[in-house]
């Protein structure tokens, strides 16, 4: 498969959450293939996530603002906005 990203991603398997709706809604996710510009998230129903949200990874101090780029099955690709 041809790599389309401008920066490489590191394989990871961490628990996390996406936060949206004014921090009133959460979805649990597994965080995979993390890079400086984005990540691949795995969750039960990624199509329920809004186009923009915050990604909070367990063990990290701050969340990151992100936007959904693609969905395939139970996976979602996100691009960081910061």
PDB file of N, CA, C and O in Angstrom:
ATOM      1  N   UNK A   1       0.842  -1.172   0.000  1.00  0.00           N
ATOM      2  CA  UNK A   1       0.000   0.000   0.000  1.00  0.00           C
ATOM      3  C   UNK A   1       0.888   1.236   0.000  1.00  0.00           C
ATOM      4  O   UNK A   1       1.872   1.292   0.738  1.00  0.00           O
ATOM      5  N   UNK A   2       0.553   2.220  -0.815  1.00  0.00           N
ATOM      6  CA  UNK A   2       1.309   3.458  -0.883  1.00  0.00           C
ATOM      7  C   UNK A   2       0.990   4.335   0.317  1.00  0.00           C
ATOM      8  O   UNK A   2      -0.169   4.489   0.701  1.00  0.00           O
ATOM      9  N   UNK A   3       2.028   4.901   0.896  1.00  0.00           N
ATOM     10  CA  UNK A   3       1.870   5.795   2.039  1.00  0.00           C
ATOM     11  C   UNK A   3       1.519   7.190   1.530  1.00  0.00           C
ATOM     12  O   UNK A   3       2.274   7.765   0.747  1.00  0.00           O
ATOM     13  N   UNK A   4       0.385   7.742   1.964  1.00  0.00           N
ATOM     14  CA  UNK A   4      -0.052   9.057   1.517  1.00  0.00           C
ATOM     15  C   UNK A   4       0.237  10.142   2.547  1.00  0.00           C
ATOM     16  O   UNK A   4       0.090  11.327   2.246  1.00  0.00           O
ATOM     17  N   UNK A   5       0.642   9.764   3.749  1.00  0.00           N
ATOM     18  CA  UNK A   5       0.886  10.732   4.814  1.00  0.00           C
ATOM     19  C   UNK A   5       2.227  11.428   4.605  1.00  0.00           C
ATOM     20  O   UNK A   5       3.172  10.842   4.077  1.00  0.00           O
ATOM     21  N   UNK A   6       2.292  12.689   5.028  1.00  0.00           N
ATOM     22  CA  UNK A   6       3.547  13.434   4.932  1.00  0.00           C
ATOM     23  C   UNK A   6       4.486  13.112   6.087  1.00  0.00           C
ATOM     24  O   UNK A   6       5.693  13.333   5.986  1.00  0.00           O
ATOM     25  N   UNK A   7       3.939  12.590   7.187  1.00  0.00           N
ATOM     26  CA  UNK A   7       4.758  12.186   8.329  1.00  0.00           C
ATOM     27  C   UNK A   7       4.381  10.758   8.723  1.00  0.00           C
ATOM     28  O   UNK A   7       3.208  10.391   8.650  1.00  0.00           O
ATOM     29  N   UNK A   8       5.353   9.950   9.137  1.00  0.00           N
ATOM     30  CA  UNK A   8       5.039   8.565   9.510  1.00  0.00           C
ATOM     31  C   UNK A   8       4.273   8.486  10.822  1.00  0.00           C
ATOM     32  O   UNK A   8       4.327   9.401  11.644  1.00  0.00           O
ATOM     33  N   UNK A   9       3.565   7.389  11.006  1.00  0.00           N
ATOM     34  CA  UNK A   9       2.838   7.151  12.261  1.00  0.00           C
ATOM     35  C   UNK A   9       3.434   5.956  12.972  1.00  0.00           C
ATOM     36  O   UNK A   9       3.935   5.026  12.341  1.00  0.00           O
ATOM     37  N   UNK A  10       3.373   5.993  14.296  1.00  0.00           N
ATOM     38  CA  UNK A  10       3.869   4.908  15.134  1.00  0.00           C
ATOM     39  C   UNK A  10       2.693   4.018  15.522  1.00  0.00           C
ATOM     40  O   UNK A  10       1.617   4.512  15.859  1.00  0.00           O
ATOM     41  N   UNK A  11       2.902   2.711  15.472  1.00  0.00           N
ATOM     42  CA  UNK A  11       1.847   1.786  15.895  1.00  0.00           C
ATOM     43  C   UNK A  11       1.680   1.865  17.408  1.00  0.00           C
ATOM     44  O   UNK A  11       2.652   1.781  18.158  1.00  0.00           O
ATOM     45  N   UNK A  12       0.449   2.025  17.838  1.00  0.00           N
ATOM     46  CA  UNK A  12       0.113   2.122  19.255  1.00  0.00           C
ATOM     47  C   UNK A  12      -1.190   1.372  19.489  1.00  0.00           C
ATOM     48  O   UNK A  12      -1.957   1.122  18.559  1.00  0.00           O
ATOM     49  N   UNK A  13      -1.422   1.022  20.734  1.00  0.00           N
ATOM     50  CA  UNK A  13      -2.719   0.490  21.149  1.00  0.00           C
ATOM     51  C   UNK A  13      -2.980   1.032  22.543  1.00  0.00           C
ATOM     52  O   UNK A  13      -2.597   0.430  23.547  1.00  0.00           O
ATOM     53  N   UNK A  14      -3.639   2.180  22.581  1.00  0.00           N
ATOM     54  CA  UNK A  14      -3.949   2.840  23.848  1.00  0.00           C
ATOM     55  C   UNK A  14      -5.442   3.070  23.937  1.00  0.00           C
ATOM     56  O   UNK A  14      -6.129   3.198  22.924  1.00  0.00           O
ATOM     57  N   UNK A  15      -5.927   3.120  25.149  1.00  0.00           N
ATOM     58  CA  UNK A  15      -7.330   3.463  25.383  1.00  0.00           C
ATOM     59  C   UNK A  15      -7.469   4.980  25.348  1.00  0.00           C
ATOM     60  O   UNK A  15      -6.550   5.709  25.722  1.00  0.00           O
ATOM     61  N   UNK A  16      -8.613   5.437  24.899  1.00  0.00           N
ATOM     62  CA  UNK A  16      -8.863   6.863  24.870  1.00  0.00           C
ATOM     63  C   UNK A  16     -10.344   7.152  24.777  1.00  0.00           C
ATOM     64  O   UNK A  16     -11.180   6.250  24.826  1.00  0.00           O
ATOM     65  N   UNK A  17     -10.650   8.436  24.641  1.00  0.00           N
ATOM     66  CA  UNK A  17     -12.039   8.867  24.499  1.00  0.00           C
ATOM     67  C   UNK A  17     -12.083  10.030  23.515  1.00  0.00           C
ATOM     68  O   UNK A  17     -11.147  10.824  23.421  1.00  0.00           O
ATOM     69  N   UNK A  18     -13.176  10.112  22.795  1.00  0.00           N
ATOM     70  CA  UNK A  18     -13.429  11.335  22.051  1.00  0.00           C
ATOM     71  C   UNK A  18     -14.509  12.086  22.823  1.00  0.00           C
ATOM     72  O   UNK A  18     -15.472  11.496  23.314  1.00  0.00           O
ATOM     73  N   UNK A  19     -14.325  13.393  22.918  1.00  0.00           N
ATOM     74  CA  UNK A  19     -15.180  14.263  23.716  1.00  0.00           C
ATOM     75  C   UNK A  19     -15.817  15.292  22.780  1.00  0.00           C
ATOM     76  O   UNK A  19     -15.132  15.921  21.973  1.00  0.00           O
ATOM     77  N   UNK A  20     -17.127  15.452  22.899  1.00  0.00           N
ATOM     78  CA  UNK A  20     -17.834  16.397  22.032  1.00  0.00           C
ATOM     79  C   UNK A  20     -19.100  16.875  22.722  1.00  0.00           C
ATOM     80  O   UNK A  20     -19.360  16.525  23.874  1.00  0.00           O
ATOM     81  N   UNK A  21     -19.881  17.671  22.017  1.00  0.00           N
ATOM     82  CA  UNK A  21     -21.150  18.194  22.534  1.00  0.00           C
ATOM     83  C   UNK A  21     -20.922  19.025  23.801  1.00  0.00           C
ATOM     84  O   UNK A  21     -21.595  18.835  24.813  1.00  0.00           O
ATOM     85  N   UNK A  22     -19.956  19.950  23.722  1.00  0.00           N
ATOM     86  CA  UNK A  22     -19.676  20.805  24.875  1.00  0.00           C
ATOM     87  C   UNK A  22     -19.161  20.032  26.070  1.00  0.00           C
ATOM     88  O   UNK A  22     -19.441  20.394  27.213  1.00  0.00           O
ATOM     89  N   UNK A  23     -18.413  18.975  25.822  1.00  0.00           N
ATOM     90  CA  UNK A  23     -17.835  18.083  26.848  1.00  0.00           C
ATOM     91  C   UNK A  23     -18.906  17.313  27.616  1.00  0.00           C
ATOM     92  O   UNK A  23     -18.661  16.845  28.728  1.00  0.00           O
ATOM     93  N   UNK A  24     -20.103  17.180  27.018  1.00  0.00           N
ATOM     94  CA  UNK A  24     -21.181  16.431  27.653  1.00  0.00           C
ATOM     95  C   UNK A  24     -21.272  15.002  27.138  1.00  0.00           C
ATOM     96  O   UNK A  24     -21.925  14.161  27.756  1.00  0.00           O
ATOM     97  N   UNK A  25     -20.619  14.718  26.003  1.00  0.00           N
ATOM     98  CA  UNK A  25     -20.698  13.390  25.389  1.00  0.00           C
ATOM     99  C   UNK A  25     -19.300  12.792  25.227  1.00  0.00           C
ATOM    100  O   UNK A  25     -18.344  13.490  24.892  1.00  0.00           O
ATOM    101  N   UNK A  26     -19.206  11.480  25.475  1.00  0.00           N
ATOM    102  CA  UNK A  26     -17.946  10.743  25.362  1.00  0.00           C
ATOM    103  C   UNK A  26     -18.164   9.468  24.567  1.00  0.00           C
ATOM    104  O   UNK A  26     -19.240   8.871  24.619  1.00  0.00           O
ATOM    105  N   UNK A  27     -17.137   9.051  23.827  1.00  0.00           N
ATOM    106  CA  UNK A  27     -17.115   7.735  23.178  1.00  0.00           C
ATOM    107  C   UNK A  27     -15.761   7.111  23.494  1.00  0.00           C
ATOM    108  O   UNK A  27     -14.722   7.747  23.315  1.00  0.00           O
ATOM    109  N   UNK A  28     -15.774   5.874  23.959  1.00  0.00           N
ATOM    110  CA  UNK A  28     -14.526   5.162  24.210  1.00  0.00           C
ATOM    111  C   UNK A  28     -13.945   4.687  22.888  1.00  0.00           C
ATOM    112  O   UNK A  28     -14.671   4.217  22.012  1.00  0.00           O
ATOM    113  N   UNK A  29     -12.614   4.814  22.751  1.00  0.00           N
ATOM    114  CA  UNK A  29     -11.927   4.408  21.524  1.00  0.00           C
ATOM    115  C   UNK A  29     -10.612   3.731  21.875  1.00  0.00           C
ATOM    116  O   UNK A  29     -10.099   3.882  22.984  1.00  0.00           O
ATOM    117  N   UNK A  30     -10.080   2.991  20.928  1.00  0.00           N
ATOM    118  CA  UNK A  30      -8.708   2.508  20.978  1.00  0.00           C
ATOM    119  C   UNK A  30      -7.936   3.366  19.986  1.00  0.00           C
ATOM    120  O   UNK A  30      -8.395   3.584  18.865  1.00  0.00           O
ATOM    121  N   UNK A  31      -6.772   3.851  20.389  1.00  0.00           N
ATOM    122  CA  UNK A  31      -5.972   4.745  19.569  1.00  0.00           C
ATOM    123  C   UNK A  31      -4.856   3.942  18.908  1.00  0.00           C
ATOM    124  O   UNK A  31      -4.063   3.293  19.590  1.00  0.00           O
ATOM    125  N   UNK A  32      -4.797   3.990  17.577  1.00  0.00           N
ATOM    126  CA  UNK A  32      -3.810   3.237  16.796  1.00  0.00           C
ATOM    127  C   UNK A  32      -3.062   4.175  15.861  1.00  0.00           C
ATOM    128  O   UNK A  32      -3.521   5.285  15.592  1.00  0.00           O
ATOM    129  N   UNK A  33      -1.934   3.741  15.376  1.00  0.00           N
ATOM    130  CA  UNK A  33      -1.168   4.437  14.342  1.00  0.00           C
ATOM    131  C   UNK A  33      -1.105   5.950  14.571  1.00  0.00           C
ATOM    132  O   UNK A  33      -1.623   6.727  13.770  1.00  0.00           O
ATOM    133  N   UNK A  34      -0.471   6.356  15.661  1.00  0.00           N
ATOM    134  CA  UNK A  34      -0.414   7.757  16.066  1.00  0.00           C
ATOM    135  C   UNK A  34       0.768   8.457  15.404  1.00  0.00           C
ATOM    136  O   UNK A  34       1.867   7.908  15.320  1.00  0.00           O
ATOM    137  N   UNK A  35       0.523   9.671  14.940  1.00  0.00           N
ATOM    138  CA  UNK A  35       1.572  10.508  14.381  1.00  0.00           C
ATOM    139  C   UNK A  35       1.366  11.939  14.814  1.00  0.00           C
ATOM    140  O   UNK A  35       0.383  12.239  15.491  1.00  0.00           O
ATOM    141  N   UNK A  36       2.262  12.830  14.444  1.00  0.00           N
ATOM    142  CA  UNK A  36       2.124  14.229  14.858  1.00  0.00           C
ATOM    143  C   UNK A  36       0.918  14.932  14.237  1.00  0.00           C
ATOM    144  O   UNK A  36       0.459  15.947  14.762  1.00  0.00           O
ATOM    145  N   UNK A  37       0.403  14.409  13.136  1.00  0.00           N
ATOM    146  CA  UNK A  37      -0.712  15.073  12.458  1.00  0.00           C
ATOM    147  C   UNK A  37      -2.041  14.346  12.560  1.00  0.00           C
ATOM    148  O   UNK A  37      -3.061  14.882  12.128  1.00  0.00           O
ATOM    149  N   UNK A  38      -2.061  13.108  13.133  1.00  0.00           N
ATOM    150  CA  UNK A  38      -3.325  12.391  13.217  1.00  0.00           C
ATOM    151  C   UNK A  38      -3.169  11.004  13.791  1.00  0.00           C
ATOM    152  O   UNK A  38      -2.103  10.627  14.275  1.00  0.00           O
ATOM    153  N   UNK A  39      -4.268  10.240  13.728  1.00  0.00           N
ATOM    154  CA  UNK A  39      -4.285   8.891  14.292  1.00  0.00           C
ATOM    155  C   UNK A  39      -5.420   8.090  13.667  1.00  0.00           C
ATOM    156  O   UNK A  39      -6.296   8.626  12.988  1.00  0.00           O
ATOM    157  N   UNK A  40      -5.368   6.793  13.921  1.00  0.00           N
ATOM    158  CA  UNK A  40      -6.473   5.905  13.552  1.00  0.00           C
ATOM    159  C   UNK A  40      -7.139   5.483  14.855  1.00  0.00           C
ATOM    160  O   UNK A  40      -6.472   5.007  15.774  1.00  0.00           O
ATOM    161  N   UNK A  41      -8.448   5.656  14.932  1.00  0.00           N
ATOM    162  CA  UNK A  41      -9.214   5.305  16.123  1.00  0.00           C
ATOM    163  C   UNK A  41     -10.133   4.144  15.805  1.00  0.00           C
ATOM    164  O   UNK A  41     -10.663   4.043  14.699  1.00  0.00           O
ATOM    165  N   UNK A  42     -10.319   3.263  16.787  1.00  0.00           N
ATOM    166  CA  UNK A  42     -11.232   2.141  16.648  1.00  0.00           C
ATOM    167  C   UNK A  42     -12.314   2.288  17.710  1.00  0.00           C
ATOM    168  O   UNK A  42     -12.020   2.451  18.894  1.00  0.00           O
ATOM    169  N   UNK A  43     -13.566   2.230  17.274  1.00  0.00           N
ATOM    170  CA  UNK A  43     -14.680   2.315  18.223  1.00  0.00           C
ATOM    171  C   UNK A  43     -15.875   1.570  17.655  1.00  0.00           C
ATOM    172  O   UNK A  43     -15.883   1.186  16.485  1.00  0.00           O
ATOM    173  N   UNK A  44     -16.870   1.373  18.481  1.00  0.00           N
ATOM    174  CA  UNK A  44     -18.033   0.589  18.094  1.00  0.00           C
ATOM    175  C   UNK A  44     -18.841   1.188  16.957  1.00  0.00           C
ATOM    176  O   UNK A  44     -19.239   0.471  16.039  1.00  0.00           O
ATOM    177  N   UNK A  45     -19.086   2.475  17.001  1.00  0.00           N
ATOM    178  CA  UNK A  45     -19.931   3.133  16.002  1.00  0.00           C
ATOM    179  C   UNK A  45     -19.332   4.478  15.620  1.00  0.00           C
ATOM    180  O   UNK A  45     -19.838   5.516  16.047  1.00  0.00           O
ATOM    181  N   UNK A  46     -18.264   4.485  14.823  1.00  0.00           N
ATOM    182  CA  UNK A  46     -17.583   5.746  14.512  1.00  0.00           C
ATOM    183  C   UNK A  46     -18.453   6.750  13.766  1.00  0.00           C
ATOM    184  O   UNK A  46     -18.198   7.951  13.842  1.00  0.00           O
ATOM    185  N   UNK A  47     -19.457   6.294  13.058  1.00  0.00           N
ATOM    186  CA  UNK A  47     -20.333   7.204  12.317  1.00  0.00           C
ATOM    187  C   UNK A  47     -21.164   8.086  13.251  1.00  0.00           C
ATOM    188  O   UNK A  47     -21.739   9.076  12.800  1.00  0.00           O
ATOM    189  N   UNK A  48     -21.240   7.749  14.539  1.00  0.00           N
ATOM    190  CA  UNK A  48     -21.963   8.577  15.502  1.00  0.00           C
ATOM    191  C   UNK A  48     -21.136   9.762  15.991  1.00  0.00           C
ATOM    192  O   UNK A  48     -21.675  10.685  16.601  1.00  0.00           O
ATOM    193  N   UNK A  49     -19.849   9.742  15.730  1.00  0.00           N
ATOM    194  CA  UNK A  49     -18.978  10.849  16.149  1.00  0.00           C
ATOM    195  C   UNK A  49     -19.201  12.047  15.233  1.00  0.00           C
ATOM    196  O   UNK A  49     -19.419  11.876  14.034  1.00  0.00           O
ATOM    197  N   UNK A  50     -19.149  13.259  15.786  1.00  0.00           N
ATOM    198  CA  UNK A  50     -19.281  14.447  14.940  1.00  0.00           C
ATOM    199  C   UNK A  50     -18.035  14.636  14.072  1.00  0.00           C
ATOM    200  O   UNK A  50     -17.049  13.916  14.233  1.00  0.00           O
ATOM    201  N   UNK A  51     -18.079  15.587  13.170  1.00  0.00           N
ATOM    202  CA  UNK A  51     -16.931  15.838  12.301  1.00  0.00           C
ATOM    203  C   UNK A  51     -15.722  16.368  13.060  1.00  0.00           C
ATOM    204  O   UNK A  51     -14.587  16.071  12.687  1.00  0.00           O
ATOM    205  N   UNK A  52     -15.944  17.149  14.120  1.00  0.00           N
ATOM    206  CA  UNK A  52     -14.844  17.656  14.938  1.00  0.00           C
ATOM    207  C   UNK A  52     -15.104  17.333  16.399  1.00  0.00           C
ATOM    208  O   UNK A  52     -16.246  17.346  16.859  1.00  0.00           O
ATOM    209  N   UNK A  53     -14.029  17.042  17.123  1.00  0.00           N
ATOM    210  CA  UNK A  53     -14.123  16.643  18.526  1.00  0.00           C
ATOM    211  C   UNK A  53     -12.740  16.719  19.150  1.00  0.00           C
ATOM    212  O   UNK A  53     -11.775  17.076  18.473  1.00  0.00           O
ATOM    213  N   UNK A  54     -12.631  16.390  20.429  1.00  0.00           N
ATOM    214  CA  UNK A  54     -11.351  16.304  21.120  1.00  0.00           C
ATOM    215  C   UNK A  54     -11.011  14.837  21.335  1.00  0.00           C
ATOM    216  O   UNK A  54     -11.896  14.025  21.605  1.00  0.00           O
ATOM    217  N   UNK A  55      -9.731  14.493  21.214  1.00  0.00           N
ATOM    218  CA  UNK A  55      -9.248  13.139  21.479  1.00  0.00           C
ATOM    219  C   UNK A  55      -8.450  13.198  22.772  1.00  0.00           C
ATOM    220  O   UNK A  55      -7.479  13.947  22.878  1.00  0.00           O
ATOM    221  N   UNK A  56      -8.862  12.408  23.752  1.00  0.00           N
ATOM    222  CA  UNK A  56      -8.163  12.323  25.035  1.00  0.00           C
ATOM    223  C   UNK A  56      -7.623  10.905  25.176  1.00  0.00           C
ATOM    224  O   UNK A  56      -8.395   9.951  25.265  1.00  0.00           O
ATOM    225  N   UNK A  57      -6.306  10.765  25.197  1.00  0.00           N
ATOM    226  CA  UNK A  57      -5.647   9.466  25.306  1.00  0.00           C
ATOM    227  C   UNK A  57      -5.254   9.233  26.752  1.00  0.00           C
ATOM    228  O   UNK A  57      -4.650  10.104  27.378  1.00  0.00           O
ATOM    229  N   UNK A  58      -5.590   8.060  27.295  1.00  0.00           N
ATOM    230  CA  UNK A  58      -5.228   7.737  28.672  1.00  0.00           C
ATOM    231  C   UNK A  58      -3.724   7.885  28.854  1.00  0.00           C
ATOM    232  O   UNK A  58      -2.941   7.409  28.032  1.00  0.00           O
ATOM    233  N   UNK A  59      -3.331   8.541  29.927  1.00  0.00           N
ATOM    234  CA  UNK A  59      -1.920   8.732  30.231  1.00  0.00           C
ATOM    235  C   UNK A  59      -1.341  10.027  29.677  1.00  0.00           C
ATOM    236  O   UNK A  59      -0.200  10.369  29.988  1.00  0.00           O
ATOM    237  N   UNK A  60      -2.104  10.756  28.863  1.00  0.00           N
ATOM    238  CA  UNK A  60      -1.635  12.033  28.338  1.00  0.00           C
ATOM    239  C   UNK A  60      -2.343  13.168  29.063  1.00  0.00           C
ATOM    240  O   UNK A  60      -3.521  13.060  29.403  1.00  0.00           O
ATOM    241  N   UNK A  61      -1.620  14.251  29.297  1.00  0.00           N
ATOM    242  CA  UNK A  61      -2.133  15.361  30.107  1.00  0.00           C
ATOM    243  C   UNK A  61      -3.233  16.164  29.413  1.00  0.00           C
ATOM    244  O   UNK A  61      -4.174  16.618  30.063  1.00  0.00           O
ATOM    245  N   UNK A  62      -3.115  16.340  28.094  1.00  0.00           N
ATOM    246  CA  UNK A  62      -4.068  17.191  27.397  1.00  0.00           C
ATOM    247  C   UNK A  62      -4.740  16.465  26.246  1.00  0.00           C
ATOM    248  O   UNK A  62      -4.181  15.549  25.644  1.00  0.00           O
ATOM    249  N   UNK A  63      -5.952  16.901  25.962  1.00  0.00           N
ATOM    250  CA  UNK A  63      -6.652  16.390  24.788  1.00  0.00           C
ATOM    251  C   UNK A  63      -6.174  17.164  23.562  1.00  0.00           C
ATOM    252  O   UNK A  63      -5.563  18.227  23.679  1.00  0.00           O
ATOM    253  N   UNK A  64      -6.466  16.607  22.377  1.00  0.00           N
ATOM    254  CA  UNK A  64      -6.114  17.279  21.121  1.00  0.00           C
ATOM    255  C   UNK A  64      -7.366  17.434  20.276  1.00  0.00           C
ATOM    256  O   UNK A  64      -8.176  16.511  20.179  1.00  0.00           O
ATOM    257  N   UNK A  65      -7.521  18.579  19.677  1.00  0.00           N
ATOM    258  CA  UNK A  65      -8.646  18.853  18.784  1.00  0.00           C
ATOM    259  C   UNK A  65      -8.404  18.096  17.486  1.00  0.00           C
ATOM    260  O   UNK A  65      -7.292  18.100  16.960  1.00  0.00           O
ATOM    261  N   UNK A  66      -9.449  17.444  16.966  1.00  0.00           N
ATOM    262  CA  UNK A  66      -9.290  16.624  15.765  1.00  0.00           C
ATOM    263  C   UNK A  66     -10.531  16.711  14.894  1.00  0.00           C
ATOM    264  O   UNK A  66     -11.605  17.116  15.340  1.00  0.00           O
ATOM    265  N   UNK A  67     -10.353  16.319  13.633  1.00  0.00           N
ATOM    266  CA  UNK A  67     -11.484  16.203  12.717  1.00  0.00           C
ATOM    267  C   UNK A  67     -11.447  14.838  12.056  1.00  0.00           C
ATOM    268  O   UNK A  67     -10.380  14.301  11.756  1.00  0.00           O
ATOM    269  N   UNK A  68     -12.620  14.293  11.837  1.00  0.00           N
ATOM    270  CA  UNK A  68     -12.756  12.994  11.183  1.00  0.00           C
ATOM    271  C   UNK A  68     -12.449  13.148   9.700  1.00  0.00           C
ATOM    272  O   UNK A  68     -12.961  14.056   9.045  1.00  0.00           O
ATOM    273  N   UNK A  69     -11.612  12.259   9.171  1.00  0.00           N
ATOM    274  CA  UNK A  69     -11.242  12.309   7.760  1.00  0.00           C
ATOM    275  C   UNK A  69     -11.887  11.165   6.988  1.00  0.00           C
ATOM    276  O   UNK A  69     -12.338  11.353   5.858  1.00  0.00           O
ATOM    277  N   UNK A  70     -11.934   9.968   7.598  1.00  0.00           N
ATOM    278  CA  UNK A  70     -12.533   8.815   6.927  1.00  0.00           C
ATOM    279  C   UNK A  70     -13.083   7.843   7.962  1.00  0.00           C
ATOM    280  O   UNK A  70     -12.699   7.871   9.131  1.00  0.00           O
ATOM    281  N   UNK A  71     -13.990   6.983   7.506  1.00  0.00           N
ATOM    282  CA  UNK A  71     -14.544   5.889   8.316  1.00  0.00           C
ATOM    283  C   UNK A  71     -14.551   4.645   7.446  1.00  0.00           C
ATOM    284  O   UNK A  71     -14.944   4.687   6.280  1.00  0.00           O
ATOM    285  N   UNK A  72     -14.114   3.542   8.023  1.00  0.00           N
ATOM    286  CA  UNK A  72     -14.182   2.248   7.349  1.00  0.00           C
ATOM    287  C   UNK A  72     -14.455   1.197   8.424  1.00  0.00           C
ATOM    288  O   UNK A  72     -13.608   0.932   9.278  1.00  0.00           O
ATOM    289  N   UNK A  73     -15.645   0.604   8.372  1.00  0.00           N
ATOM    290  CA  UNK A  73     -16.019  -0.376   9.399  1.00  0.00           C
ATOM    291  C   UNK A  73     -16.066   0.292  10.764  1.00  0.00           C
ATOM    292  O   UNK A  73     -16.773   1.280  10.960  1.00  0.00           O
ATOM    293  N   UNK A  74     -15.301  -0.261  11.710  1.00  0.00           N
ATOM    294  CA  UNK A  74     -15.273   0.313  13.057  1.00  0.00           C
ATOM    295  C   UNK A  74     -14.038   1.197  13.276  1.00  0.00           C
ATOM    296  O   UNK A  74     -13.682   1.489  14.417  1.00  0.00           O
ATOM    297  N   UNK A  75     -13.394   1.617  12.200  1.00  0.00           N
ATOM    298  CA  UNK A  75     -12.205   2.465  12.287  1.00  0.00           C
ATOM    299  C   UNK A  75     -12.488   3.858  11.728  1.00  0.00           C
ATOM    300  O   UNK A  75     -13.326   4.044  10.846  1.00  0.00           O
ATOM    301  N   UNK A  76     -11.756   4.827  12.277  1.00  0.00           N
ATOM    302  CA  UNK A  76     -11.910   6.210  11.858  1.00  0.00           C
ATOM    303  C   UNK A  76     -10.529   6.855  11.814  1.00  0.00           C
ATOM    304  O   UNK A  76      -9.751   6.724  12.759  1.00  0.00           O
ATOM    305  N   UNK A  77     -10.227   7.542  10.733  1.00  0.00           N
ATOM    306  CA  UNK A  77      -8.988   8.311  10.633  1.00  0.00           C
ATOM    307  C   UNK A  77      -9.253   9.736  11.015  1.00  0.00           C
ATOM    308  O   UNK A  77     -10.232  10.333  10.569  1.00  0.00           O
ATOM    309  N   UNK A  78      -8.368  10.304  11.858  1.00  0.00           N
ATOM    310  CA  UNK A  78      -8.533  11.678  12.286  1.00  0.00           C
ATOM    311  C   UNK A  78      -7.275  12.482  12.001  1.00  0.00           C
ATOM    312  O   UNK A  78      -6.161  11.957  12.000  1.00  0.00           O
ATOM    313  N   UNK A  79      -7.484  13.762  11.760  1.00  0.00           N
ATOM    314  CA  UNK A  79      -6.383  14.710  11.569  1.00  0.00           C
ATOM    315  C   UNK A  79      -6.456  15.693  12.730  1.00  0.00           C
ATOM    316  O   UNK A  79      -7.525  16.218  13.039  1.00  0.00           O
ATOM    317  N   UNK A  80      -5.302  15.943  13.378  1.00  0.00           N
ATOM    318  CA  UNK A  80      -5.252  16.904  14.471  1.00  0.00           C
ATOM    319  C   UNK A  80      -5.326  18.318  13.913  1.00  0.00           C
ATOM    320  O   UNK A  80      -4.737  18.618  12.874  1.00  0.00           O
ATOM    321  N   UNK A  81      -6.044  19.170  14.599  1.00  0.00           N
ATOM    322  CA  UNK A  81      -6.258  20.542  14.143  1.00  0.00           C
ATOM    323  C   UNK A  81      -5.295  21.537  14.772  1.00  0.00           C
ATOM    324  O   UNK A  81      -5.233  22.682  14.326  1.00  0.00           O
ATOM    325  N   UNK A  82      -4.562  21.150  15.766  1.00  0.00           N
ATOM    326  CA  UNK A  82      -3.652  22.086  16.456  1.00  0.00           C
ATOM    327  C   UNK A  82      -2.266  22.002  15.906  1.00  0.00           C
ATOM    328  O   UNK A  82      -1.375  22.715  16.366  1.00  0.00           O
TER     329      UNK A  82
END
